[in-house]
Structure formats: C-alpha cells, structure tokens
Amino acid sequence: MIYGKYKNARNAAWQCLIDYNITSLPVSVLDIAKSAGIKVIKNSKASWLLPNESGISIILGKQWYIVYNDSCSKQRCRFTVAHELGHIFLGHELEKRNRLTKTFKQSLSYAEQEANIFASRLLAPACVIWALSLKTANEISSVCDISHTAAEFRAERMRTLYKRNRFLTAPLEREVYKNFKVFIQESKRNQNRFI
C-alpha cells in the first residue's frame, strides 16, 4: 500500500479516537457510531447483506446505516463495524446498490485496505499497545477485544514499530496517548498487582 494512503487511514483513526473522546480499551465502536449519528443494525434484523458480505455501509437520504453479519463472533462484528466506520469517515466513493440506497464500491482494493487499517488502528492503537508493553497476539486480542487473527496482524505490525522505537512522534498520536493516559496508568497498576 502507498504510504500516504496508509498514513491517511492511520491519522483518521487517531482523529476518530480524539474526536469521540475514547479513553480506554476496548474501544466501543457502537458508542462512536451513536455519537456520529450512524445507526448500526444486525443483519438478522435487516437482511441486507449478500451471502459473502460481513458488513455494509448504506446511506438513505442523509442517514448512515451500518449493517453487520451478527452470526460472526463478537470480535469479528466489532472489527466489521470499525471497518465500515472507516469507509464513512475516510469518505470512500459510493456506488448505487439499488434505486434507494448507496453503498461503498467493493472493488476498490485501496479503499478496503484503508478501511482495514482504520479499523485496526482504531481498535488497537499502537501507542496504547506500546505503553502497556503488549507484545503477543493473545495479549492484544485480550485487551483490545479483537479476534486472534486481527491481533496476529497487529502484533506483526507492532514488532516493526517496536524495532523502530518511534512512538509519540506525531502530534495526533501524542494526543491519543494523552487521552488514554489514565487508562494506561490504571492498567499498569493492575498488572503489577499480579506480578
């Protein structure tokens, strides 16, 4: 992926954490959606998803909806909603699904990659993972409430970031860290109790 697009998605996730005053893990994607005026609906109630879809973002008039496949695990559902929030907040191109609705083009591989980057950085912000000294996929999955698969990808990326040791260099990242500072301190105190 082109670094500029990666950086755009990462920065959008940081800005979302800041704008919606997220201060602890696991991040509540439903609270973000509610605060943004986006309605989140289980597909078991809406029946909008095609057989191969995990989620979809739809705009009806001026109202955004996210429909997600609620037959998936809780962690998968959380990632799907975060992914769809990424499409909305990143302003990805829309296509007509039928005469009443619009959704995001599925064929835009960059848009899908950006939405995945947004979701992973929203649900598992690197500066918080670093501050908590989380290194393994199991640790990341447990604290961030994401699937083991998503946590493995995040742990792999964190290994690169740990080698670079360039945390808190961007102003947005410093602001995210500041918002999570109390959570980080309390989590470290709780970790020390069990050592």
C-alpha positions as CSV (number, residue, x, y, z in Angstrom):
1,M,0.0,0.0,0.0
2,I,1.2,3.5,-0.7
3,Y,2.5,5.1,2.5
4,G,0.4,8.3,2.0
5,K,-2.8,6.2,1.9
6,Y,-1.7,4.2,5.0
7,K,-0.8,7.4,6.9
8,N,-4.2,8.9,5.9
9,A,-6.1,5.9,7.3
10,R,-4.0,5.8,10.5
11,N,-4.4,9.5,11.1
12,A,-8.1,9.2,10.5
13,A,-8.3,6.5,13.2
14,W,-6.3,8.7,15.6
15,Q,-8.6,11.7,14.9
16,C,-11.7,9.5,15.5
17,L,-10.3,8.4,18.9
18,I,-9.7,12.1,19.7
19,D,-13.0,13.4,18.3
20,Y,-15.1,10.9,20.2
21,N,-13.1,11.2,23.4
22,I,-12.1,7.5,23.6
23,T,-10.1,7.0,26.7
24,S,-10.0,3.2,27.3
25,L,-9.8,-0.2,25.7
26,P,-11.7,-2.0,24.3
27,V,-12.9,0.8,22.1
28,S,-16.7,0.9,21.8
29,V,-17.5,1.1,18.1
30,L,-21.2,1.3,18.9
31,D,-20.6,4.5,21.1
32,I,-18.7,6.1,18.2
33,A,-21.4,5.3,15.7
34,K,-24.1,6.5,18.0
35,S,-22.2,9.8,18.7
36,A,-21.7,10.2,14.9
37,G,-25.4,9.7,14.3
38,I,-24.8,6.4,12.4
39,K,-27.3,3.6,13.0
40,V,-25.8,0.1,13.5
41,I,-28.1,-2.8,12.6
42,K,-27.7,-6.5,12.9
43,N,-28.2,-8.3,9.5
44,S,-30.5,-10.8,11.3
45,K,-33.0,-7.9,11.6
46,A,-32.3,-6.1,8.2
47,S,-31.4,-8.9,5.8
48,W,-29.4,-6.5,3.6
49,L,-26.1,-8.4,3.3
50,L,-25.2,-10.6,0.4
51,P,-24.0,-14.1,1.3
52,N,-20.3,-13.1,1.1
53,E,-20.6,-9.8,3.0
54,S,-19.5,-9.2,6.6
55,G,-20.9,-5.7,6.7
56,I,-22.1,-2.8,4.6
57,S,-22.5,1.0,4.9
58,I,-25.6,2.4,3.5
59,I,-26.9,6.0,3.2
60,L,-30.6,6.5,2.9
61,G,-31.3,10.2,2.4
62,K,-28.9,11.8,4.9
63,Q,-28.9,8.9,7.4
64,W,-26.0,6.5,7.5
65,Y,-26.5,2.8,8.5
66,I,-24.0,0.1,9.1
67,V,-25.4,-3.4,8.7
68,Y,-23.2,-6.2,10.0
69,N,-23.3,-10.0,10.0
70,D,-24.3,-10.8,13.6
71,S,-23.8,-14.5,13.1
72,C,-20.0,-13.8,13.3
73,S,-18.1,-13.7,16.6
74,K,-18.3,-10.6,18.8
75,Q,-14.8,-9.6,17.9
76,R,-15.4,-10.1,14.2
77,C,-18.5,-7.9,14.4
78,R,-16.6,-5.2,16.3
79,F,-13.9,-5.2,13.5
80,T,-16.6,-5.1,10.8
81,V,-18.3,-2.1,12.3
82,A,-15.0,-0.3,12.7
83,H,-14.1,-1.2,9.1
84,E,-17.4,0.3,7.9
85,L,-16.8,3.4,10.1
86,G,-13.5,3.7,8.3
87,H,-15.3,3.8,4.9
88,I,-17.6,6.5,6.1
89,F,-15.0,8.7,7.9
90,L,-12.5,8.3,5.1
91,G,-15.1,9.4,2.5
92,H,-14.8,6.5,0.2
93,E,-16.6,6.5,-3.1
94,L,-20.2,5.3,-3.2
95,E,-21.9,3.2,-5.7
96,K,-25.6,2.5,-6.2
97,R,-26.8,-0.8,-4.8
98,N,-30.4,-0.2,-5.8
99,R,-32.6,2.8,-6.5
100,L,-33.0,3.7,-2.9
101,T,-29.6,3.1,-1.4
102,K,-25.9,3.8,-1.9
103,T,-23.0,1.7,-0.5
104,F,-19.3,1.6,-1.0
105,K,-17.7,0.1,-4.0
106,Q,-16.4,-3.4,-3.1
107,S,-13.9,-3.5,-5.9
108,L,-11.7,-0.6,-4.6
109,S,-8.9,-2.6,-3.1
110,Y,-7.2,0.6,-1.7
111,A,-10.5,1.5,-0.1
112,E,-10.8,-1.9,1.5
113,Q,-7.1,-1.8,2.7
114,E,-7.6,1.7,4.1
115,A,-10.8,0.7,5.9
116,N,-8.9,-2.3,7.4
117,I,-6.0,-0.1,8.5
118,F,-8.5,2.4,10.0
119,A,-10.3,-0.4,11.9
120,S,-7.1,-2.0,13.3
121,R,-5.7,1.4,14.4
122,L,-9.0,2.4,15.9
123,L,-9.4,-0.8,17.9
124,A,-5.8,-1.3,18.8
125,P,-3.9,2.0,18.8
126,A,-0.1,1.4,18.7
127,C,0.8,4.0,21.3
128,V,-1.5,2.3,23.8
129,I,-0.3,-1.2,23.0
130,W,3.3,0.1,23.3
131,A,2.5,1.9,26.7
132,L,1.0,-1.3,28.0
133,S,4.0,-3.4,26.7
134,L,1.7,-5.8,24.9
135,K,3.7,-7.9,22.5
136,T,1.8,-11.1,21.7
137,A,-1.4,-11.6,19.7
138,N,-3.0,-13.2,22.8
139,E,-2.3,-10.1,24.9
140,I,-3.5,-7.7,22.1
141,S,-6.6,-9.8,21.5
142,S,-7.5,-9.9,25.2
143,V,-7.0,-6.2,25.9
144,C,-8.4,-4.8,22.7
145,D,-11.2,-7.4,22.3
146,I,-10.3,-8.2,18.7
147,S,-10.1,-11.6,17.0
148,H,-6.9,-13.6,17.3
149,T,-6.4,-13.2,13.5
150,A,-6.7,-9.4,13.7
151,A,-4.4,-9.5,16.8
152,E,-1.8,-11.5,14.9
153,F,-1.7,-8.9,12.1
154,R,-1.5,-6.1,14.8
155,A,1.3,-8.0,16.7
156,E,3.3,-8.4,13.5
157,R,3.0,-4.6,12.8
158,M,3.9,-3.8,16.4
159,R,7.1,-5.9,16.1
160,T,8.2,-3.5,13.3
161,L,7.1,-0.5,15.4
162,Y,9.0,-1.7,18.4
163,K,12.2,-2.1,16.3
164,R,11.8,1.5,15.1
165,N,11.0,2.8,18.6
166,R,9.5,5.9,17.2
167,F,6.3,6.2,19.3
168,L,4.7,9.5,20.1
169,T,6.4,11.4,17.3
170,A,3.2,12.6,15.6
171,P,1.0,15.3,17.2
172,L,-2.2,13.2,16.8
173,E,-0.6,10.2,18.3
174,R,0.6,12.2,21.3
175,E,-3.0,13.4,21.8
176,V,-4.4,9.9,21.6
177,Y,-1.8,8.8,24.2
178,K,-2.8,11.7,26.4
179,N,-6.4,10.7,26.3
180,F,-5.5,7.1,27.3
181,K,-3.0,8.1,30.0
182,V,-5.3,7.4,33.0
183,F,-6.3,4.0,31.5
184,I,-2.7,3.1,30.8
185,Q,-1.7,4.0,34.4
186,E,-4.5,2.1,35.9
187,S,-3.8,-0.9,33.7
188,K,-0.1,-0.9,34.7
189,R,-1.1,-0.7,38.4
190,N,-3.4,-3.7,37.9
191,Q,-0.7,-5.6,36.0
192,N,1.8,-5.0,38.9
193,R,-0.6,-6.4,41.4
194,F,-0.4,-9.8,39.7
195,I,3.4,-10.0,39.4
